Amino acid sequence: MYLVPTNLLFLLSIITPTTLAKHHHLQHPFQISHPSPDDPDFPTTMSSKSLNVLRTPLALHSTSPMTGFLRNGYCEVPASDFGNHAVAAEVTDEFLDFSASRGNDLRTVGLKGGCKWCLCASRWLEAFEAKGSDSRGEKIVPKVYLEATNESALKKIDLEVLRKYAVEKK
């Protein structure tokens, strides 16, 4: 029986063919490069094990900009995501202004009107609830992509409310 150090097992578990540097030899086997969506070797068959609000497999939301709590393009909500970045939305300039006025200026990460982004369920709900009293009205509520919105959004927002703002009518 061979004993393998735990730290070596960890390294071996995180190195995959898509994360190894583009070496065709083993001289530098642990040199890692992070794939970019612009790279022709970027995996296009990524998928999520999460479900969306329709209880079907979670769809990819955006890789440009790369969104999601995990920055993998999906609105996945791991246990470490206390903000519940579940809502797959297309932000408007009015929403960005609204969010900035509440202390979360998403323009600092490069967002502008028309960008797709995984929003915190509570921030989306806050915009929805404020639409009646805000001079910008409905424009502060981002449109939603139901197939890319994580089911954990339903902890804060009713499905019927999300459906009213859905880009795709399902």
N, C-alpha and C positions, 0 to 999 in steps of 0.2 A: 504494500500500500504506500502511495506517495502522498506526502503532505505538501500542500501548496499554500504559500503565505496568503492571508486574507487580502492584503492590498493588491497582490497580483491578480487574484480572482476578480476584484473590483475593476481593475484596469481592463482585464479581458472582457468583462461583461459590458463595458461601455463602448468598446471599440468595435465598430461594424464596418463592412465594406464601404458604406456611404460616408463614413466619417474619417476613414484613413486618408492620409495625404496621398496625393496622386503619384506615388512611387510604385515602380514596377519591380521593386526588390525589397528585401527586408532589412536594409541597412539602418533605416530609421522607422522601425515598426510602430512606435507609439507617437509619432508626430501626427497631430490631428488638425484637420481643417474643417471649418463649419460650412456646410453647403449653403449656397445662395440661390435664390430662385432664378437669378440671371445666368447661373452656371448650367451648361448643357447636361451635366451629370446630376443636376438636382432631381431628387426623386419625385416623380409625378404621380406615383401611386400611393402617396401618403393617405392614411385614413385614420379615423378616430373610432374608438370603441364606445364613445359617448352617444347618447340619444338626443334628438332635438325635441322641441315642444310638441311635435306631432307623433312622438314615440317611434320615429324611424331613425336610421343612422344619421349622425350629425354630418352635415355637408361642410365642405371647405368654404370659408367666408372670404378671406383676402390674403394674398401673398404680396400685394403691392398697394398700400404698405403692408408689411408683415404684421399681422394682428394676433390677438389672443394673449391671454395671460402667459402662455408658454411660448409665445411668438412662433407658432407653427402654422398659423393661418386659420386655426379652428377656435371657436369660442368654447374651449374646454374649461372646466371649473374643477381643478384639483383641490384637495383638502386645504392646501396652503393659500388658496385664493379667497381671502376673507372679503374681498370686494364683490365677489360673484359676477365676474366679467362674462356674463352669459348671453347678453342681447346682441345679436348680429344686426348691426344698424348701418344706415348710410347717413352720415351726419350732415347737417346744414350749417351755414354760417350763423344762423340764428341760434341753433343749438350750441354751437361752439361759444358764442357770446354768453348764452345762458350758463353753460357749464363753468366758464371762466369767472362769471359773477358769483358763482358758488364755491370758488377756490380751486377749481380743477381746470386749468388752461391747457386744453388738449392741443392747442396750436404749437406749444413748445416741443411736442414730439413730431411736429411736421404735418399735422392734420389741417385740412381745409374743407370747405363745403364740397360734398360729393364723395368724400373718402368713405370707405367701408371700414368699420372698427367694431371691436367687441366692447360694448359698454357695460358698466356696472348696472345691474338690474335696478338698484335703488336710485341711481342718477336718471335713468330713463323714466322711471316711475315719477320721480320728482318733476321732470319736465312735463310729463303727461298731466300731472295734477296742477301744475302752474299755468297751463295753457289758457285757462279761462281768465286769469287775473294778470297775465303778462301781455303787454301791448303787441308783442310779436305773434300772439295766438298760436295756432296750430303749427306754425313754422318751427317752433322750438322742439317739437316732438319728432325725433328721427323715424324714418321708415324702417321697417323690420323685415329681415329675411328669415321666415319661420324655419325653413329647412336647415339653416345654419345657427339658429338660436338654441342654446343648450336648454335642456329640460329643467335645469335648476333655476331658470328665470321664473318658472311657475311658483316658486316659493314666495315671490314678491308680487308677481303680475298675473292677472287672470288671462287665460288663453284667448278669451273673446276680445279683450282689450288689445292684445297683440295682433289678433286677426284684423282689427279695424285699421291698423297701421302697416299691414303687410304689403310688401311689394308684389308678392305672388299671392293670389287669392286661392287659399286651400281650405 
